[in-house]
């Protein structure tokens, strides 16, 4: 028989803990997010289908995106034990400039459609965390306004080559004048990928008030209130487009671009050039031979050619081929700090993240982007400690097995 008794108040009192009430609804939402997946779920609840799916979706059957995420999920870490990991150093150098973390906030188009704070929120979060930020040609905040919002950030400008080369040169020159240090030339969009979610949602730039979007807006009144009562979207490249994003890309982008176009870009841009969209070892060699100071292994987040190579799986062979001659970055499928650690171990110098911070932006504006950065960086530090390394330079291929 178990002998029972009434507990004493002195025994109960330590167990009764009051929790501070958080009155700010944004802080309350974000505090519940422990992963990027949590931020995604919050973002989906708070954002209309068209802008959410523009961020979340990929091309055709979205196989490329699933494969990229699956590659990170399947890999095996090989930790080293009995190491002093009391001091973790995540700092590195990216394109000659110091960065607190091996993370670059990737260029994303139409960012103010996700949340009215848009690119300003992202560059301010990048400044807080001491990492580079890349503004897209298809951004919704001007080159100069982004520069003013993040004066201390290492700012990059991402360029698509348009059929009108003069307009592209003007953007490049404005970026240089505003203090941007690095140009990302994206080369995997000769034509638009089949982004079927956008087609099904009737995605237009800016969003149109159709019956469908009106009904969707009734479920997301805060988003529409912010959209309609803040400054209109301002694009670096256009003011309005009566059609889908794919129609716009096919109309404006130059499908005749070749490696020779690097010549006029070099003439217009005095800074460093990074080529984004590399998907084979041979193309990595070609652009490095042409003088690229960096390359991004990327299938455009799965948004262009479906069933394209998985950047993480391509990384070891590219690192072996050109890693001693250029900096190598990777994107697509990165949703955690452990993903970042794995990419660094396999030969990347840094990782670009886009969707991850956009989920945070939709979940809570600038504070949501900062929460995404906090999640990624804390996961990275923890993964490094558990692997038994003190700095990002100590991550090697021996720490990861691709499966």
C-alpha positions in Angstrom: 0.0 0.0 0.0 1.2 3.5 -0.9 1.1 6.0 2.0 -0.4 9.3 1.0 -0.4 12.7 2.6 -1.5 16.3 1.9 1.3 18.4 0.4 2.6 21.4 2.4 2.3 24.9 0.9 6.1 25.2 1.1 6.3 22.2 -1.2 3.6 23.5 -3.6 4.8 27.1 -3.8 8.0 26.4 -5.9 5.9 24.5 -8.4 3.5 27.4 -9.0 5.1 29.6 -11.6 3.4 32.6 -13.2 4.1 33.3 -16.8 4.6 36.8 -18.0 1.7 37.9 -20.3 2.9 39.1 -23.7 0.5 41.8 -24.8 2.1 42.4 -28.2 0.4 40.0 -30.6 3.3 40.0 -33.0 5.8 39.1 -30.3 3.4 36.5 -29.0 3.1 34.8 -32.4 6.8 34.9 -33.0 7.7 33.5 -29.6 5.9 30.3 -30.5 8.1 29.8 -33.6 11.0 27.5 -32.8 11.7 26.5 -36.4 11.5 27.9 -39.9 8.6 25.5 -40.4 6.8 27.1 -37.6 7.2 30.5 -39.2 5.9 29.1 -42.5 2.7 27.9 -40.8 2.2 31.3 -39.2 2.9 33.0 -42.6 0.4 30.8 -44.3 -2.3 31.8 -41.9 -1.7 35.5 -42.2 -1.0 36.0 -45.9 -3.3 35.7 -49.0 -2.8 32.7 -51.2 -1.2 34.5 -54.2 1.8 36.1 -52.3 2.2 33.1 -50.0 2.3 30.6 -52.9 4.6 32.9 -54.9 7.1 32.5 -52.0 6.3 28.9 -51.1 5.9 27.3 -54.6 8.2 26.0 -57.3 7.9 25.0 -60.9 5.8 22.2 -62.5 5.5 19.3 -60.0 7.9 21.0 -57.6 10.2 18.0 -57.7 13.4 20.1 -57.6 12.4 21.7 -54.4 11.4 18.5 -52.7 14.6 16.8 -53.8 16.7 19.7 -52.4 15.0 19.5 -49.0 15.2 15.7 -49.1 19.0 15.8 -49.6 19.4 17.8 -46.4 17.1 15.5 -44.6 18.9 12.3 -45.7 22.4 13.4 -44.9 24.3 12.0 -41.9 26.4 14.1 -39.5 29.6 12.6 -38.1 30.4 14.4 -34.8 33.8 14.5 -33.2 33.5 14.0 -29.4 35.5 15.2 -26.4 36.3 18.6 -27.9 36.2 21.9 -26.0 33.3 23.8 -27.7 32.7 26.4 -25.0 33.5 29.1 -27.6 31.8 29.0 -31.0 32.9 31.4 -33.7 30.5 31.7 -36.6 32.3 34.7 -38.2 33.7 34.5 -41.7 34.7 36.6 -44.7 32.5 36.9 -47.7 33.8 38.6 -50.9 36.5 40.3 -48.8 34.2 41.7 -46.2 33.6 40.4 -42.7 30.3 38.7 -41.9 29.1 37.6 -38.5 27.7 34.4 -40.0 28.2 32.5 -43.3 24.7 33.5 -44.4 23.6 35.9 -47.1 20.0 37.1 -47.3 19.2 36.2 -50.9 17.5 38.5 -53.5 13.8 38.0 -53.7 11.3 39.6 -56.0 8.2 41.6 -55.1 9.1 41.4 -51.4 6.6 44.1 -50.3 3.8 41.9 -51.5 4.7 39.5 -48.7 4.6 42.3 -46.1 4.4 46.0 -46.5 7.8 46.5 -44.7 9.4 44.6 -47.5 13.0 45.0 -48.4 13.6 47.6 -45.7 12.7 45.1 -43.0 15.1 42.5 -44.5 18.1 44.8 -44.9 17.6 46.1 -41.3 17.5 42.5 -40.0 20.7 41.8 -42.0 22.3 44.9 -40.4 21.3 43.6 -36.9 22.9 40.2 -37.6 25.9 41.5 -39.5 25.4 39.6 -42.7 25.2 40.6 -46.4 21.9 41.4 -48.1 21.2 41.2 -51.8 18.5 43.3 -53.5 16.7 41.8 -56.5 16.2 43.5 -59.8 12.6 42.7 -59.2 12.6 44.3 -55.8 9.8 46.5 -54.6 11.9 49.1 -52.8 14.4 51.4 -54.7 18.1 50.8 -54.7 18.6 54.1 -52.8 15.9 53.5 -50.2 17.4 50.1 -49.3 20.8 51.7 -49.0 19.4 54.3 -46.6 17.6 51.6 -44.5 20.8 49.5 -44.1 23.7 51.9 -44.3 26.2 49.5 -42.5 25.2 46.4 -44.4 27.4 44.8 -47.1 24.8 45.3 -49.9 24.7 43.3 -53.1 22.6 43.9 -56.2 21.1 41.0 -58.2 20.8 41.6 -61.9 18.7 39.8 -64.5 19.8 40.7 -68.0 16.9 42.4 -69.9 16.4 42.7 -73.6 17.0 46.4 -72.9 20.7 46.4 -71.9 20.6 50.1 -71.3 18.1 49.8 -68.5 20.2 47.1 -66.9 23.3 49.3 -67.1 21.5 52.1 -65.4 20.5 49.9 -62.5 24.1 48.6 -62.1 25.4 52.2 -62.1 22.8 53.3 -59.5 23.8 50.4 -57.3 27.5 51.2 -57.5 26.7 54.9 -56.7 24.6 53.8 -53.7 27.5 51.8 -52.2 26.6 48.2 -53.2 29.8 46.1 -53.3 28.9 42.9 -55.3 26.8 42.1 -58.3 24.9 38.8 -58.5 24.3 38.0 -62.1 21.5 35.4 -62.3 21.8 33.3 -65.4 19.2 30.5 -65.1 16.1 32.5 -66.3 16.3 32.6 -70.1 12.5 32.1 -70.0 10.1 31.7 -67.0 9.6 28.4 -65.3 6.1 26.9 -65.1 5.1 28.2 -61.7 1.7 26.6 -61.6 0.6 28.0 -58.3 1.0 31.5 -59.7 -1.1 30.6 -62.7 -3.8 29.0 -60.7 -3.9 32.0 -58.3 -4.1 34.5 -61.1 -0.9 36.2 -59.7 -0.5 39.7 -61.1 1.9 42.5 -60.2 0.6 44.2 -58.2 -2.2 42.0 -56.9 -5.6 42.8 -58.6 -8.8 43.1 -56.7 -10.7 40.3 -58.4 -13.6 38.4 -56.9 -11.2 35.6 -55.9 -8.7 37.9 -54.2 -11.5 39.8 -52.5 -12.8 36.6 -51.0 -9.3 35.6 -50.0 -8.8 39.1 -48.6 -11.8 38.6 -46.3 -9.8 35.8 -44.6 -6.7 38.1 -44.4 -8.0 41.5 -43.6 -4.8 42.8 -41.9 -2.7 42.1 -45.0 -5.1 43.9 -47.3 -5.4 46.8 -44.8 -1.6 47.2 -44.8 -1.4 46.8 -48.6 -4.1 49.4 -49.3 -3.1 52.0 -46.7 0.7 52.1 -47.1 2.8 53.5 -49.9 2.2 51.9 -53.3 4.6 49.3 -54.5 7.6 50.8 -56.2 9.6 48.6 -58.5 13.2 49.0 -59.6 12.2 47.8 -63.1 8.6 48.5 -63.8 5.6 50.4 -62.5 2.8 48.0 -63.4 2.3 44.8 -65.3 -1.1 43.6 -66.7 -0.3 39.9 -66.6 1.4 37.1 -64.7 4.9 37.0 -63.4 5.8 34.5 -66.2 4.4 36.8 -68.9 6.6 39.6 -67.5 9.7 37.5 -67.4 9.2 36.3 -71.0 8.7 39.9 -72.2 11.5 41.6 -70.4 14.3 39.1 -70.0 16.9 38.4 -72.7 16.9 34.8 -73.8 20.1 35.4 -76.0 22.4 35.9 -73.1 25.8 34.1 -73.3 29.1 34.2 -71.5 30.2 37.1 -73.8 27.7 39.4 -72.0 30.1 39.4 -69.1 32.2 41.8 -71.1 29.7 44.7 -71.1 28.7 43.9 -67.5 32.4 44.2 -66.5 32.5 47.6 -68.2 29.4 48.8 -66.4 30.3 47.3 -62.9 33.6 48.0 -61.2 33.0 45.7 -58.2 32.9 42.0 -57.7 30.7 39.7 -59.8 29.0 36.5 -58.5 27.3 34.2 -61.0 24.1 32.6 -59.7 22.4 29.6 -61.2 25.3 27.2 -61.7 24.1 23.6 -62.1 27.0 21.6 -63.6 30.7 21.3 -62.9 31.5 22.4 -66.4 29.6 25.6 -66.1 31.3 26.3 -62.8 34.7 26.0 -64.6 33.5 28.2 -67.5 32.4 31.2 -65.4 35.4 31.0 -63.1 37.7 30.9 -66.1 35.8 34.1 -67.2 36.7 35.8 -63.9 33.8 35.3 -61.6 34.8 36.1 -58.0 32.0 33.8 -56.7 29.4 31.3 -57.9 26.0 30.2 -56.5 25.0 26.6 -56.9 21.3 27.0 -57.4 18.3 25.7 -59.2 16.5 29.0 -58.4 14.7 27.4 -55.4 13.2 24.8 -57.8 11.3 27.7 -59.6 12.8 27.2 -63.1 13.7 23.8 -64.5 12.0 21.1 -62.5 14.0 17.9 -61.8 17.2 20.0 -62.1 20.4 19.0 -60.2 20.3 19.3 -56.4 22.8 21.9 -55.3 23.9 20.1 -52.2 24.7 16.9 -54.1 26.6 19.0 -56.8 28.6 20.9 -54.2 31.4 18.4 -53.4 32.4 18.0 -57.1 32.3 21.7 -57.8 34.3 22.4 -54.6 36.9 20.0 -55.9 37.0 21.5 -59.3 37.1 25.3 -58.5 37.0 25.7 -54.8 40.6 27.0 -54.7 39.9 29.7 -57.3 36.6 31.2 -56.3 34.1 31.5 -53.4 31.2 29.0 -53.6 27.7 29.6 -52.3 24.7 27.5 -52.2 20.9 28.0 -52.1 17.7 26.0 -52.4 16.2 23.9 -49.7 17.9 25.5 -46.7 15.5 25.6 -43.8 17.7 25.2 -40.7 21.1 26.0 -39.2 22.1 22.4 -39.5 21.5 22.6 -43.3 23.9 25.6 -43.3 26.5 23.6 -41.4 26.2 20.7 -43.8 26.8 23.0 -46.8 29.8 24.6 -45.2 31.3 21.2 -44.4 30.9 20.0 -48.0 32.7 23.0 -49.5 30.4 26.1 -49.5 31.8 29.4 -48.2 28.4 30.7 -47.3 24.7 29.9 -47.9 22.0 32.1 -49.4 18.5 31.9 -47.7 15.4 33.4 -49.2 12.2 31.5 -48.3 13.3 31.2 -44.7 13.3 34.9 -44.1 10.3 35.6 -46.3 8.3 33.2 -44.0 9.5 35.4 -41.1 8.6 38.5 -42.9 5.0 37.3 -43.6 4.7 36.2 -40.0 5.8 39.4 -38.4 7.5 42.0 -40.6 11.0 43.0 -39.5 10.7 41.2 -36.2 9.7 38.1 -38.1 12.8 38.3 -40.3 14.9 38.8 -37.2 13.2 35.7 -35.6 14.1 33.7 -38.7 17.7 34.9 -38.4 17.7 34.1 -34.7 16.5 30.5 -35.4 19.0 29.8 -38.1 22.0 31.3 -36.3 21.2 29.5 -33.0 20.7 26.2 -34.8 24.0 26.7 -36.6 25.9 27.4 -33.3 24.3 24.4 -31.7 25.1 22.1 -34.6 28.7 23.2 -34.7 29.1 22.5 -31.0 27.5 19.1 -31.3 29.8 18.3 -34.2 32.8 19.3 -32.1 34.0 22.3 -34.0 34.7 25.8 -32.8 34.7 27.8 -36.1 33.2 27.5 -39.5 36.7 26.8 -41.0 36.8 23.6 -39.0 33.9 22.1 -40.8 35.1 19.5 -43.3 33.6 16.8 -45.6 34.5 14.3 -42.9 31.6 15.8 -40.8 28.9 14.9 -43.4 27.9 11.8 -45.3 25.5 12.3 -48.2 23.0 9.4 -48.3 
